[in-house]
Amino acid sequence: MSNIYVEAKGPKGVQAKESLLPAAVTGYTRGLAVTYGSDAYHCMLATVLGQLCAGILEEDAINTYNPCAVVEFGQCVAEIGASVTALEALMVNASGQLIPATNGNAVVAVALEPQTYVAPGSFANVFVFGLFGFLCAGTTVPVPALSHLVASGAIPVASGTYGLGSAAPLAMTLATPTNLQDGTTLEICAETAQAHTVTTAASIIDGTYSVITFATIGDSITLEAMAGLWVATAKKGNVSLAPSVTAYSASGAIGVTVGMATIGGAAAKAMTLVQPSIAQEDTLLFIEAVTAHAHTVTTAANGINGADDTVTFAAVGDAVLLRARNQKWIALALVGNAALSEV
């Protein structure tokens, strides 16, 4: 690194430090800002402009097997990505360097001296705040945006209120949140009396559901991102939640997953269903016939209720609700002409 800074006085005063294992080696160097990685024992470079940081790396000798010191509070030497002045509030850029803070971004440190930036990086004494960072002075707390969606598509994973308004039902999708998006809160509201839907990956809503359906104006749901899931913290009106639906139109295997499976086609289908594993305990699977044929679902011998192994359907709407228990299937309910037997 060119323009290596040698402190005239060096950091002084009280420092709060933490030892963290770097998530990688490439690009890691003394003076760069880091955040927590996959857990509280690893750190990763800060790569989002203006984000809150855990602290500043204090060491150059970095490998993935030895912990490195991260200064979380107090004076330290930081790499800067732009010229700074004494007592100037600083934020992080997309390379983990500190630059002058702008409104709406987290202040992670204050410069203790003026320093001129020379590419690819210079160094300056700073007082770092780490997780005690705050919004840049003069900034008002942002109000989540209100967005009116009138065409089918994706709802952003960004805190805000989203209105679904169209003369026809909208088919919306919602991505699975990452751990870094924990706390993101969405309020989704129907602005027209249509059967709008919001679909996620299987079992991402409350760990069970994947489809949100609206019916009347004012129906709404509030979702908060937690640990890679969407948690429904509030519902109003006629909004409803349902598991994912997997349609089968050819003979084959039905997947062991929370949700609903439909069996259709122009002739009877021979389906198979493996026994659930310990990790799949309490999985609820609803299987329904959507065509009037003698579809069958066959599992291991005595795999249903400890006595049967086959479910047979006859008419449209015939169905069975299965629950995984002790690596077997328990038939909680039979609908219509659905019947159990041992083949």
N, C-alpha and C positions, 0 to 999 in steps of 0.2 A: 504494500500500500504506500503510495507516495504521500508526501506532506504529513508524515507521522508527527503528532503533537507531543512535545515534551513539556510537561507542566513546569511553570516557573515556581509555583508554590505547592502544587499538588492538592488533591482533595483533603479537606480537613473537617473536623466536627464529627458529630454522631452519624453513623451509617447503619441502616438496617439491611441485612443481606440474607439471601437464601441460596442454598446449593441445589442446582437443578441439572439434570442430564439433558444435553442438547438432542433434539430430535434428528439432527443431521450434522454434518461437518461443513460441507460446501457452503460458502457465503457467510458463515458465522465468524465474527471477529469482535475484538474488544470495542466497546462503545456503541454497539447496535442495540436497539430496543427489542425486547422479546415479550411474548405472551405465553400463557400456559399452553402446553401441548395436549396430548391425548389424556393426560391425567395431571395431578398436582405435583408430580415428580419430574416432569419433562418440560422443556421450554422450546418454543419455535419462534423463528424470526417474525417480527411484526411486518405484515405486508399489505395492510389496509390503511389507506390515507386517513389520518385523524383518529385512529382507533385508540382505545384505552390499553395501556401496556402494564405488564407485571414489573418491569424494571429494565436496567441497562447491564449488558454483559461487561464484566470487569477483566476478563482474561482473554489472551490470544491463543494460548495452548489449549486447543479444544479437540476432544475426540468423544465418540459416543459412549465410551466406557467409564470416563471420569467426570464427575459433576463439576460444574463451573459456577463461580460466584456471580450472582445477579444482585446488583444494588437496587433495592426496592424503595429506599427513602434516604435522602441525604446527598452530600456532595459526591460527584464522580466525574469521570471524563467520558464524554459522549461524542460519537461521530456525527457531524452535521452535514446536511445536504444543501445548505444555502447559508449565506452570510448572516450572522446574528449580532445583536447589540446587547450590551449589559442589561440585565433585568428584563429581557424580552421573554415573553411566554412562548414555549416551544411545543410543537406537536410532532408526531411521527409521519414520515412519508412512506411510500410503498416499498422502500428498500430498507426500512428499519432505522434510517437516519433521522435526526431531529432537524426541524425547519421551523421558521416563525409560524405561530399558530394563527389560524383564521377562524372566524365565527362559526360556531356549530360543531367544532372538533374538540377532542379531549386534550387539555393541556397536561403533558406528562412531565414537564421540567421547566425550569427558568434558567436562562443563561446568566452566569456569574461574571462574564467578561465579553467584550466584543471579539469577534473572530471572523476573518474573511475566508470564505469557502474557496477551495481549490479542488477541481475534479481530480480523482473520483470521490474524494472525501477528506474533510479536515476534522480537527478535534477541538473541543472547547470544554472548559470547566462548567458544569451545570449543577443545579440542585434538582434532583429527580423526585417526583411525587409517587411514581408507581401507580398502584391501585387507588391512591388518594387523589388521582387526577380529577379535574373538573372541566366544565365547558369554558371555552375561551371567553374572556371578559367582554361584556356587552352583548352576549348572546342570550336570547330568550329561549326557554325550553320549547322545542318544536312540538307542534300539535300534529298528531297523526293525520295523514291526508285522507280526504274523502274522494273516492273514485266511483264514477258511474259507469258500469260495464254494460254494454248493449249488444255485444257479440260474443259468441262462444269462444273460449280460449283459456289461457292460464291466469290464475290469480297470483300476483307476486307474493313472495315470502317476505313481506315488509309490513310493519305495524301500520294499521290504518283501518278505515271503514270502507267497505266495498258494497255498493248497491247493484243488484241485478235487475235490470229493467229492459224489457223487450216485449213485443207483441206476440212472441213465440217463446217456448221454453229454451233457456240457455243451458248448454252442456259445458260446465267449467271444470278445470282440473286444478289441483293444488299439489305442489311438490312436497316431498318429505323434508322437514327441516333438519339442518345439521346441528350438532351440539353448539356450534358458535352462534346459532340463531336462537338459542334458548331465551325465552322471555318475549319473543316476537308475538304480538297479539293482533288478531284479525277479528273484526266484526263484519259479518256478511249478512246482508239484509235483502229481502225480496221487495222490489219497487213496483212489480206488476204481479197480478194474480195468475202466475204460470208455474208449471212444475219444473222450475229450475233445479239443476243438480250440480253438486260439486263433488268430484271424484278424486280420491287419493289412491296411493298404493294400498294393497291389501292390509287390513288391520292396523292402519296408521292412526286412526281416530280412536282415542281411548283404548288402544291396543286391541280393538275388536272390529270396528266399523271402517268402511271406506267410501260410503256414499251418503251425502247429505241431500235431502229433497225438501223443497219449499212448495207451498201451495197457495197462500194468500198474501196480499200486500201487508208488509209489516213483520212477516215471519223472519226471524233472525237467529243467528248462532254466534257465540264468541268462542274463538279457538286460541289457545296459548301453546307455543312451542315448548316442549319439555322433553329432554333426553331422547330426541329423535322421533317424538310422537306429537300429534296434535291432541290436546286435551280440551274437551268441550266444557268450558267453565260456566256457560249460561245458554239457555235456549228460550225462545219466546214464540208464541203462536203455534202453528201447525208444522213447524219444521221437524223432520224425522231423520233418524240415523239407521242405516242398514249395512250389513256386511257386503263384501264383494260378491258378484255373481259370475260364475264360470259356466259357460254353455258348452255342452258336449253333444256333438251330432254324429259321432262315429264311435264304434266300440273301442274300449281302451281303459286306461287307468284314471281314476278320479284322485286328484291330489288331496293330501291330508292338510287342510288349512281351514281356518275360521272363515265361514261364509256360506254361500249358497251355490249349489251346483244344479243345473238343469240338464235333463236328458231329452233330446229330440231326434228328429229324423223321420224318414219315410218308412222305416222298418224297425223292428225290435233291436235294441242295442244291448250287447253283453259287456257290462262294465265291471271292473275290479277295484277293490279298495284294500290297501294294505292295513295291517294292524298299526295303531298309533304307538309312537315311542314314549318313553318317560317324559321327554321334553315337550311332548304334545298333549300332556295331561290336561283334561277339561276343554279340549278343542270341541267346539260345537259346529256341526256340519249338517246343513239342511239340503236334502236332495229331492228334487221335484220332477215329475214327468210333464213335459210340455207337448207331447204327442201321444195319441191313444194307441200305444203298442205295449207288448209284454216285455218292457225293458227289465233287465235284471242287474243287480249290483251284488257281486260275490266277494266275500272276504275269506280269511282263513277258517278252518273248521272250528266250530263253536266260538267264532269270533264276535258274534252278536248276542248279547245277553247270556253268554256262556253256554248257549244251546244251539243257536242257529248260525247260518253263514250266508244266507241269501235273502235279499229284498226283491220282491217282484211287484211291478207296477202294471196297471191295466188301462187306466183312463187319464185324460188330461187333469192335472191337479193332484193326482196321487203323489204322496210325499212321505218322507221319513225324516225325523230329527234324531241325529246320532250325537252322542257325547263320548269323548275319549276318557276312559277310566281304567286304571291299572293295566294299561297296554291292551285293552279290549274296547269294543264298541258297545255302548248301552243305547238301546232304542228308547228314547224318551217319549216319542209320539209317532203314531201312524195315522196318515190322513187319507181319506177316501178308501180306495180298494187296495192300497199298498199292504203287502203281507210278508211275514217272515217264514222262512222254511229252512230245513237242513237238506242240502243236496248231497 
